[in-house]
Amino acid sequence: METTITQGIRVSVETFYQEKHSSPVDERFVYAYRITIRNESNETVQLMRRHWYIRDSNNILREVEGEGVIGQQPVLEPGEHHEYVSWTNLLTDVGKMYGIYTMRKEGDDTRIDVQIPEFTMVAPYRLN
């Protein structure tokens, strides 16, 4: 599990290879990932936007950005957390992702960029 903390916001990532949705012959490798966002600050924050960088091992970079995460813009009081599962597909059996969540502090409407830790996705057979 990879973790970063930015201004009291902890982001942790866990990945899972999705063998039943992948097809190495067709260069389709699918990975699920579980994100846990924990507000360890003293302020209420809301997740407004996401910006992902997704890189295959053949050095193809894709960017994905938009509002919220999986259709939600969760508000986190101090001590609360939000967890969700999403997925991505790669053209290679190894790749990585990282990014930024733009959060809004409720007290003064300040925007902060919260780092999403870089994490590697590897098909299990590559680890043998």
C-alpha positions as CSV (number, residue, x, y, z in Angstrom):
1,M,0.0,0.0,0.0
2,E,1.3,3.4,-1.0
3,T,0.5,6.5,1.2
4,T,1.1,10.2,1.1
5,I,0.1,13.1,3.4
6,T,-0.5,16.6,2.2
7,Q,-1.6,19.3,4.6
8,G,-3.2,16.7,6.9
9,I,-4.9,14.7,4.2
10,R,-3.7,11.1,4.0
11,V,-4.2,9.3,0.7
12,S,-3.6,5.5,0.6
13,V,-3.8,3.2,-2.5
14,E,-4.0,-0.5,-2.8
15,T,-4.1,-2.3,-6.2
16,F,-5.5,-5.5,-7.6
17,Y,-4.9,-7.2,-11.0
18,Q,-8.2,-8.1,-12.6
19,E,-7.3,-11.3,-14.4
20,K,-10.9,-12.1,-15.6
21,H,-11.2,-8.7,-17.3
22,S,-7.6,-8.8,-18.8
23,S,-6.5,-10.3,-22.0
24,P,-2.7,-10.3,-22.5
25,V,-3.1,-11.5,-26.1
26,D,-5.1,-8.4,-26.8
27,E,-2.7,-6.1,-24.8
28,R,-5.4,-5.4,-22.3
29,F,-4.4,-5.4,-18.6
30,V,-7.0,-4.3,-16.1
31,Y,-6.3,-3.2,-12.6
32,A,-8.6,-2.1,-9.8
33,Y,-7.4,0.2,-7.1
34,R,-8.9,1.1,-3.7
35,I,-8.3,4.7,-2.5
36,T,-8.7,5.7,1.1
37,I,-8.7,9.5,1.8
38,R,-8.5,10.4,5.5
39,N,-8.8,13.9,6.9
40,E,-6.2,14.2,9.6
41,S,-6.4,18.0,9.6
42,N,-8.4,20.2,11.9
43,E,-10.5,21.6,9.0
44,T,-13.4,20.3,7.0
45,V,-12.5,19.7,3.3
46,Q,-14.4,18.7,0.2
47,L,-12.9,16.8,-2.7
48,M,-13.6,18.9,-5.8
49,R,-11.5,17.5,-8.7
50,R,-9.1,14.7,-9.6
51,H,-6.2,14.7,-12.1
52,W,-4.6,11.3,-12.9
53,Y,-1.4,10.5,-14.8
54,I,-1.4,6.9,-16.1
55,R,1.8,5.5,-17.7
56,D,2.2,2.2,-19.4
57,S,5.7,0.5,-19.4
58,N,5.9,1.4,-23.1
59,N,6.0,5.0,-21.9
60,I,2.6,6.0,-23.2
61,L,1.2,8.7,-20.8
62,R,-2.6,9.3,-20.4
63,E,-4.2,12.0,-18.3
64,V,-7.7,11.8,-16.8
65,E,-9.3,14.7,-15.0
66,G,-12.7,15.8,-13.9
67,E,-15.0,16.6,-11.1
68,G,-15.0,14.4,-7.9
69,V,-14.3,10.7,-7.8
70,I,-16.7,8.1,-9.2
71,G,-19.5,10.7,-9.4
72,Q,-19.0,12.0,-5.8
73,Q,-17.5,15.1,-4.2
74,P,-17.3,13.9,-0.6
75,V,-17.0,16.3,2.3
76,L,-14.7,15.1,5.1
77,E,-14.9,16.5,8.6
78,P,-11.7,16.2,10.7
79,G,-11.2,12.5,11.5
80,E,-13.5,11.2,8.7
81,H,-12.4,9.2,5.7
82,H,-13.8,8.3,2.3
83,E,-13.0,5.1,0.5
84,Y,-13.8,4.1,-3.1
85,V,-12.7,1.5,-5.7
86,S,-12.1,2.3,-9.3
87,W,-10.1,0.8,-12.2
88,T,-7.9,1.4,-15.2
89,N,-6.7,-0.5,-18.2
90,L,-3.1,-0.6,-19.5
91,L,-1.6,-1.7,-22.8
92,T,1.3,-3.4,-20.9
93,D,1.5,-5.8,-17.9
94,V,3.3,-3.1,-15.8
95,G,2.4,0.5,-15.3
96,K,2.0,3.2,-12.8
97,M,-0.4,6.0,-11.8
98,Y,-0.2,9.1,-9.7
99,G,-2.1,12.4,-9.4
100,I,-3.7,15.2,-7.5
101,Y,-7.0,15.8,-5.8
102,T,-8.1,19.4,-5.6
103,M,-9.7,19.9,-2.2
104,R,-11.6,22.9,-0.9
105,K,-11.3,24.0,2.7
106,E,-14.8,24.8,3.9
107,G,-13.7,27.5,6.4
108,D,-12.1,29.9,3.9
109,D,-12.8,28.3,0.5
110,T,-9.1,27.8,-0.1
111,R,-8.1,25.2,-2.7
112,I,-5.3,22.8,-1.9
113,D,-3.7,20.2,-4.2
114,V,-3.4,16.9,-2.4
115,Q,-0.9,14.4,-3.8
116,I,-2.0,10.9,-4.8
117,P,1.0,8.7,-4.2
118,E,2.6,7.0,-7.2
119,F,1.7,3.3,-7.3
120,T,2.8,0.5,-9.6
121,M,0.5,-2.0,-11.2
122,V,2.1,-5.3,-12.1
123,A,0.5,-8.5,-13.4
124,P,1.2,-11.2,-10.8
125,Y,3.0,-13.5,-13.3
126,R,5.7,-10.8,-13.6
127,L,6.6,-11.2,-10.0
128,N,7.7,-14.8,-10.4
